[in-house]
Amino acid sequence: MTRPADALAELIAGNRRFVSGRPEHGHDVAAAAAASGGQLPHAVVIGCIDSRVPLEAIFDQTFGSICVIRSGAHVVDRAVLGSIGFAVSALKVPLIMVLGHVRCGAVDATVNALRTGTRPDGDVGYLVDEISPAVRGIGLDDPDVAAKAMRAHVARTVRRIRHVAGIQESVAAGTVSIAGGVYDLDTGWVDLLT
């Protein structure tokens, strides 16, 4: 079984291959077929829906190696938490990675909503509500509020996941680790926060 530290090292090594232009894993049908019999992923990665952040590609991972969960600004709800819990309990993943990214539209929208006092309607408003504590914690007067709020939101999400029943016990037992990071759209690098 993969240890949490080894799983994190694999993600970081894959990101380095990605940045250097030497990925080991392509999106090849033969690779998909080879993994179709079962799965033994070494991480679950929670990221944003942003199309510029393809999680398997930026970590240079092949079919069956990571579970991917995406939502606007990696906001977690019951479905996301249940999916993470399933990956930990049923698939025995040793690493949970929360990945934000620079220039996140959902964070920018939250900053704008708080500055103008206009909350978007419907479920987009839910995303703003979930990101707002990170923005307020930085302060709307800060010229880098969106960038700092993204990092704060990643850290907040890591803390929230750390206290979920089942995951909390796995972290305490040392069988699961949770990491947070921010992806740079311009360079391709992932900056680890935790």
Secondary structure, 3 states (H helix, E strand, C coil): CCCHHHHHHHHHHHHHHHHHCCCCCCCCHHHHHHCCCCCCCCEEEEECCCCCCCHHHHCCCCCCCEEEEECHHHCCCHHHHHHHHHHHHCCCCCEEEEEEECCCHHHHHHHHHHHHCCCCCHHHHHHHHHHHHHHHHHCCCCCCHHHHHHHHHHHHHHHHHHCCCCHHHHHHHCCCEEEEEEECCCCCCEEECC
